[in-house]
Amino acid sequence: MEQRTKQGIILGLHYYPNGTEIAEQFGGGWRYALMPNKNSDELFHFQENQIQPLTPEELFSQIRAEIEFYQQQITILQQQLAVVTGGFTNA
């Protein structure tokens, strides 16, 4: 789970058995629930053949950007902690 694709992040999957009403409505087989990005409140469903994996370069770029974002957040929190503790931390 949480695999990154061009459509978004995979959150889960459902199996729609052939011969059921939901399979007749949406198509049988596996359906993947994806969120376009981590800050989205939308959820989309795709069949397996509709999902496009990221290239290694795209995946690297996304992960690197996320690491940089969280490193900035850590720096901000460390600065706030230093203010609250008067510069003394037990780290």
OpenMM code with the backbone's topology and positions (N, CA, C; nanometers):
from openmm import Vec3, app, unit

residues = "MET GLU GLN ARG THR LYS GLN GLY ILE ILE LEU GLY LEU HIS TYR TYR PRO ASN GLY THR GLU ILE ALA GLU GLN PHE GLY GLY GLY TRP ARG TYR ALA LEU MET PRO ASN LYS ASN SER ASP GLU LEU PHE HIS PHE GLN GLU ASN GLN ILE GLN PRO LEU THR PRO GLU GLU LEU PHE SER GLN ILE ARG ALA GLU ILE GLU PHE TYR GLN GLN GLN ILE THR ILE LEU GLN GLN GLN LEU ALA VAL VAL THR GLY GLY PHE THR ASN ALA".split()
positions = [
    Vec3(0.0828, -0.1174, 0.0000),
    Vec3(0.0000, 0.0000, 0.0000),
    Vec3(0.0875, 0.1241, 0.0000),
    Vec3(0.0271, 0.2324, -0.0270),
    Vec3(0.0920, 0.3625, -0.0388),
    Vec3(0.1935, 0.3674, -0.1522),
    Vec3(0.1800, 0.2766, -0.2492),
    Vec3(0.2657, 0.2830, -0.3665),
    Vec3(0.2266, 0.4058, -0.4478),
    Vec3(0.3251, 0.4767, -0.4976),
    Vec3(0.3006, 0.5981, -0.5757),
    Vec3(0.2836, 0.5618, -0.7224),
    Vec3(0.1834, 0.6196, -0.7858),
    Vec3(0.1583, 0.5998, -0.9279),
    Vec3(0.1334, 0.7364, -0.9909),
    Vec3(0.1197, 0.7414, -1.1229),
    Vec3(0.0906, 0.8685, -1.1903),
    Vec3(-0.0476, 0.9211, -1.1512),
    Vec3(-0.1381, 0.8332, -1.1123),
    Vec3(-0.2727, 0.8736, -1.0726),
    Vec3(-0.2801, 0.9145, -0.9259),
    Vec3(-0.1814, 0.8764, -0.8474),
    Vec3(-0.1831, 0.9081, -0.7056),
    Vec3(-0.1249, 0.7961, -0.6225),
    Vec3(-0.1607, 0.7970, -0.4958),
    Vec3(-0.1077, 0.7014, -0.3986),
    Vec3(-0.2110, 0.5913, -0.3750),
    Vec3(-0.1688, 0.4659, -0.3876),
    Vec3(-0.2604, 0.3539, -0.3671),
    Vec3(-0.2876, 0.3383, -0.2174),
    Vec3(-0.4153, 0.3455, -0.1802),
    Vec3(-0.4544, 0.3314, -0.0399),
    Vec3(-0.5113, 0.1938, -0.0094),
    Vec3(-0.5678, 0.1312, -0.1095),
    Vec3(-0.6283, 0.0007, -0.0853),
    Vec3(-0.6782, -0.0585, -0.2150),
    Vec3(-0.7300, -0.1790, -0.2054),
    Vec3(-0.7876, -0.2420, -0.3228),
    Vec3(-0.9074, -0.3258, -0.2838),
    Vec3(-0.9942, -0.3436, -0.3816),
    Vec3(-1.1175, -0.4211, -0.3620),
    Vec3(-1.1292, -0.5198, -0.4771),
    Vec3(-1.1882, -0.6325, -0.4487),
    Vec3(-1.2147, -0.7299, -0.5535),
    Vec3(-1.3640, -0.7342, -0.5784),
    Vec3(-1.4034, -0.7137, -0.7030),
    Vec3(-1.5440, -0.7211, -0.7423),
    Vec3(-1.5647, -0.8536, -0.8160),
    Vec3(-1.6228, -0.9528, -0.7494),
    Vec3(-1.6401, -1.0840, -0.8121),
    Vec3(-1.7354, -1.0769, -0.9314),
    Vec3(-1.7001, -1.1465, -1.0373),
    Vec3(-1.7878, -1.1545, -1.1548),
    Vec3(-1.9219, -1.2130, -1.1142),
    Vec3(-2.0257, -1.1653, -1.1761),
    Vec3(-2.1595, -1.2142, -1.1472),
    Vec3(-2.2295, -1.1374, -1.0368),
    Vec3(-2.1617, -1.0403, -0.9768),
    Vec3(-2.2260, -0.9599, -0.8737),
    Vec3(-2.2744, -0.8292, -0.9355),
    Vec3(-2.3664, -0.7648, -0.8671),
    Vec3(-2.4225, -0.6399, -0.9174),
    Vec3(-2.3146, -0.5319, -0.9315),
    Vec3(-2.2260, -0.5229, -0.8342),
    Vec3(-2.1216, -0.4203, -0.8394),
    Vec3(-2.0237, -0.4467, -0.9537),
    Vec3(-1.9956, -0.5732, -0.9824),
    Vec3(-1.9082, -0.6075, -1.0952),
    Vec3(-1.9762, -0.5744, -1.2275),
    Vec3(-2.1055, -0.5950, -1.2351),
    Vec3(-2.1776, -0.5593, -1.3579),
    Vec3(-2.1790, -0.4083, -1.3787),
    Vec3(-2.1846, -0.3343, -1.2687),
    Vec3(-2.1880, -0.1881, -1.2773),
    Vec3(-2.0496, -0.1292, -1.3075),
    Vec3(-1.9453, -0.1811, -1.2422),
    Vec3(-1.8127, -0.1210, -1.2542),
    Vec3(-1.7098, -0.2086, -1.3248),
    Vec3(-1.7428, -0.3340, -1.3496),
    Vec3(-1.6475, -0.4276, -1.4086),
    Vec3(-1.5883, -0.5169, -1.3011),
    Vec3(-1.5736, -0.6426, -1.3338),
    Vec3(-1.5204, -0.7377, -1.2369),
    Vec3(-1.3705, -0.7276, -1.2228),
    Vec3(-1.3194, -0.7867, -1.1166),
    Vec3(-1.1757, -0.7897, -1.0933),
    Vec3(-1.1327, -0.6921, -0.9854),
    Vec3(-1.0015, -0.6706, -0.9805),
    Vec3(-0.9437, -0.5841, -0.8784),
    Vec3(-0.9608, -0.4374, -0.9152),
    Vec3(-0.9970, -0.3562, -0.8157),
    Vec3(-1.0086, -0.2111, -0.8307),
    Vec3(-0.9228, -0.1484, -0.7218),
    Vec3(-0.8468, -0.0495, -0.7603),
    Vec3(-0.7535, 0.0166, -0.6685),
    Vec3(-0.8098, 0.1510, -0.6256),
    Vec3(-0.8026, 0.1788, -0.4965),
    Vec3(-0.8443, 0.3081, -0.4413),
    Vec3(-0.7202, 0.3959, -0.4318),
    Vec3(-0.7252, 0.5110, -0.5007),
    Vec3(-0.6108, 0.6016, -0.5027),
    Vec3(-0.6504, 0.7408, -0.4583),
    Vec3(-0.5591, 0.8067, -0.3893),
    Vec3(-0.5742, 0.9457, -0.3500),
    Vec3(-0.4732, 1.0243, -0.4340),
    Vec3(-0.5173, 1.1324, -0.4999),
    Vec3(-0.4270, 1.2054, -0.5895),
    Vec3(-0.2974, 1.2515, -0.5219),
    Vec3(-0.3059, 1.2935, -0.3959),
    Vec3(-0.1874, 1.3312, -0.3196),
    Vec3(-0.2206, 1.3234, -0.1714),
    Vec3(-0.1207, 1.3360, -0.0876),
    Vec3(-0.1408, 1.3168, 0.0569),
    Vec3(-0.2295, 1.4232, 0.1208),
    Vec3(-0.2466, 1.5360, 0.0550),
    Vec3(-0.3280, 1.6437, 0.1107),
    Vec3(-0.4683, 1.6467, 0.0514),
    Vec3(-0.5030, 1.5463, -0.0226),
    Vec3(-0.6326, 1.5418, -0.0896),
    Vec3(-0.7373, 1.4753, -0.0011),
    Vec3(-0.8610, 1.5169, -0.0201),
    Vec3(-0.9710, 1.4473, 0.0467),
    Vec3(-1.0531, 1.3693, -0.0565),
    Vec3(-0.9997, 1.3585, -0.1770),
    Vec3(-1.0673, 1.2843, -0.2831),
    Vec3(-1.0115, 1.1428, -0.2913),
    Vec3(-1.0960, 1.0517, -0.3360),
    Vec3(-1.0569, 0.9129, -0.3529),
    Vec3(-1.1116, 0.8661, -0.4871),
    Vec3(-1.0264, 0.8059, -0.5678),
    Vec3(-1.0665, 0.7575, -0.6992),
    Vec3(-1.0409, 0.6082, -0.7082),
    Vec3(-1.1193, 0.5405, -0.7912),
    Vec3(-1.1034, 0.3966, -0.8095),
    Vec3(-1.0653, 0.3683, -0.9540),
    Vec3(-0.9650, 0.2836, -0.9715),
    Vec3(-0.9159, 0.2475, -1.1038),
    Vec3(-0.9027, 0.0966, -1.1147),
    Vec3(-0.9213, 0.0470, -1.2360),
    Vec3(-0.8895, -0.0922, -1.2625),
    Vec3(-0.7383, -0.1018, -1.2784),
    Vec3(-0.6864, -0.2217, -1.2591),
    Vec3(-0.5415, -0.2402, -1.2612),
    Vec3(-0.4786, -0.1904, -1.3916),
    Vec3(-0.5457, -0.2146, -1.5036),
    Vec3(-0.4886, -0.1743, -1.6322),
    Vec3(-0.4926, -0.0229, -1.6550),
    Vec3(-0.5572, 0.0518, -1.5661),
    Vec3(-0.5634, 0.1968, -1.5782),
    Vec3(-0.4541, 0.2672, -1.4983),
    Vec3(-0.3834, 0.1927, -1.4163),
    Vec3(-0.2820, 0.2519, -1.3292),
    Vec3(-0.1478, 0.2533, -1.4016),
    Vec3(-0.0843, 0.3701, -1.3985),
    Vec3(0.0469, 0.3852, -1.4615),
    Vec3(0.1522, 0.4066, -1.3528),
    Vec3(0.2518, 0.3192, -1.3489),
    Vec3(0.3567, 0.3368, -1.2479),
    Vec3(0.4429, 0.4585, -1.2813),
    Vec3(0.5067, 0.5117, -1.1794),
    Vec3(0.6012, 0.6208, -1.1999),
    Vec3(0.7328, 0.5653, -1.2537),
    Vec3(0.8033, 0.6468, -1.3295),
    Vec3(0.9371, 0.6066, -1.3710),
    Vec3(1.0277, 0.6165, -1.2484),
    Vec3(1.1407, 0.5493, -1.2499),
    Vec3(1.2329, 0.5620, -1.1365),
    Vec3(1.2718, 0.7083, -1.1102),
    Vec3(1.2870, 0.7868, -1.2158),
    Vec3(1.3231, 0.9280, -1.2001),
    Vec3(1.2106, 1.0069, -1.1331),
    Vec3(1.0862, 0.9812, -1.1728),
    Vec3(0.9712, 1.0493, -1.1118),
    Vec3(0.9572, 1.0112, -0.9646),
    Vec3(0.9747, 0.8828, -0.9362),
    Vec3(0.9657, 0.8348, -0.7985),
    Vec3(1.0754, 0.8983, -0.7129),
    Vec3(1.1980, 0.9007, -0.7641),
    Vec3(1.3091, 0.9627, -0.6926),
    Vec3(1.2791, 1.1094, -0.6642),
    Vec3(1.2295, 1.1800, -0.7634),
    Vec3(1.1999, 1.3225, -0.7486),
    Vec3(1.0928, 1.3467, -0.6431),
    Vec3(0.9868, 1.2678, -0.6444),
    Vec3(0.8792, 1.2827, -0.5457),
    Vec3(0.9291, 1.2550, -0.4040),
    Vec3(1.0032, 1.1479, -0.3879),
    Vec3(1.0528, 1.1114, -0.2553),
    Vec3(1.1527, 1.2157, -0.2060),
    Vec3(1.2402, 1.2625, -0.2925),
    Vec3(1.3387, 1.3646, -0.2547),
    Vec3(1.2683, 1.4923, -0.2102),
    Vec3(1.1643, 1.5345, -0.2826),
    Vec3(1.0897, 1.6550, -0.2455),
    Vec3(1.0226, 1.6373, -0.1099),
    Vec3(0.9693, 1.5194, -0.0837),
    Vec3(0.9043, 1.4933, 0.0445),
    Vec3(1.0059, 1.4937, 0.1591),
    Vec3(1.1230, 1.4372, 0.1358),
    Vec3(1.2290, 1.4384, 0.2373),
    Vec3(1.2688, 1.5822, 0.2689),
    Vec3(1.2878, 1.6632, 0.1665),
    Vec3(1.3260, 1.8036, 0.1869),
    Vec3(1.2184, 1.8788, 0.2646),
    Vec3(1.0909, 1.8524, 0.2322),
    Vec3(0.9815, 1.9167, 0.3042),
    Vec3(0.9876, 1.8825, 0.4530),
    Vec3(1.0021, 1.7542, 0.4838),
    Vec3(1.0039, 1.7125, 0.6238),
    Vec3(1.1300, 1.7594, 0.6961),
    Vec3(1.2414, 1.7697, 0.6254),
    Vec3(1.3622, 1.8231, 0.6882),
    Vec3(1.3414, 1.9699, 0.7270),
    Vec3(1.2724, 2.0444, 0.6432),
    Vec3(1.2415, 2.1837, 0.6756),
    Vec3(1.1498, 2.1908, 0.7974),
    Vec3(1.0519, 2.1013, 0.8030),
    Vec3(0.9600, 2.0986, 0.9169),
    Vec3(1.0348, 2.0651, 1.0452),
    Vec3(1.1291, 1.9735, 1.0399),
    Vec3(1.2093, 1.9365, 1.1572),
    Vec3(1.2914, 2.0561, 1.2039),
    Vec3(1.3517, 2.1274, 1.1103),
    Vec3(1.4306, 2.2455, 1.1461),
    Vec3(1.3442, 2.3500, 1.2159),
    Vec3(1.2265, 2.3741, 1.1636),
    Vec3(1.1343, 2.4704, 1.2252),
    Vec3(1.0964, 2.4263, 1.3661),
    Vec3(1.0647, 2.2987, 1.3833),
    Vec3(1.0277, 2.2473, 1.5152),
    Vec3(1.1449, 2.2542, 1.6131),
    Vec3(1.2654, 2.2269, 1.5656),
    Vec3(1.3824, 2.2368, 1.6526),
    Vec3(1.4026, 2.3814, 1.6989),
    Vec3(1.3801, 2.4773, 1.6089),
    Vec3(1.3923, 2.6182, 1.6457),
    Vec3(1.2867, 2.6562, 1.7488),
    Vec3(1.1653, 2.6087, 1.7298),
    Vec3(1.0587, 2.6369, 1.8257),
    Vec3(1.0897, 2.5741, 1.9608),
    Vec3(1.1421, 2.4540, 1.9596),
    Vec3(1.1789, 2.3864, 2.0842),
    Vec3(1.2893, 2.4621, 2.1565),
    Vec3(1.3855, 2.5139, 2.0829),
    Vec3(1.4951, 2.5898, 2.1432),
    Vec3(1.4423, 2.7153, 2.2094),
    Vec3(1.3432, 2.7795, 2.1492),
    Vec3(1.2840, 2.8999, 2.2083),
    Vec3(1.2124, 2.8632, 2.3385),
    Vec3(1.1366, 2.7555, 2.3348),
    Vec3(1.0578, 2.7145, 2.4530),
    Vec3(1.1495, 2.6712, 2.5669),
    Vec3(1.2592, 2.6055, 2.5359),
    Vec3(1.3473, 2.5533, 2.6407),
    Vec3(1.4636, 2.6470, 2.6723),
    Vec3(1.4666, 2.7620, 2.6076),
    Vec3(1.5765, 2.8545, 2.6306),
    Vec3(1.7084, 2.8036, 2.5749),
    Vec3(1.6998, 2.7235, 2.4706),
    Vec3(1.8206, 2.6714, 2.4074),
    Vec3(1.8653, 2.5364, 2.4605),
    Vec3(1.8045, 2.4905, 2.5713),
    Vec3(1.8435, 2.3610, 2.6287),
    Vec3(1.7522, 2.2523, 2.5770),
    Vec3(1.8103, 2.1540, 2.5119),
    Vec3(1.7352, 2.0343, 2.4712),
    Vec3(1.8108, 1.9133, 2.5183),
    Vec3(1.7434, 1.8071, 2.5360),
    Vec3(1.8039, 1.6840, 2.5846),
    Vec3(1.8312, 1.5895, 2.4675),
    Vec3(1.8705, 1.6473, 2.3530),
    Vec3(1.8913, 1.5653, 2.2348),
    Vec3(2.0360, 1.5326, 2.2131),
] * unit.nanometer
topology = app.Topology()
chain = topology.addChain("A")
for resn in residues:
    res = topology.addResidue(resn, chain)
    for name in ("N", "CA", "C"):
        topology.addAtom(name, app.Element.getBySymbol(name[0]), res)
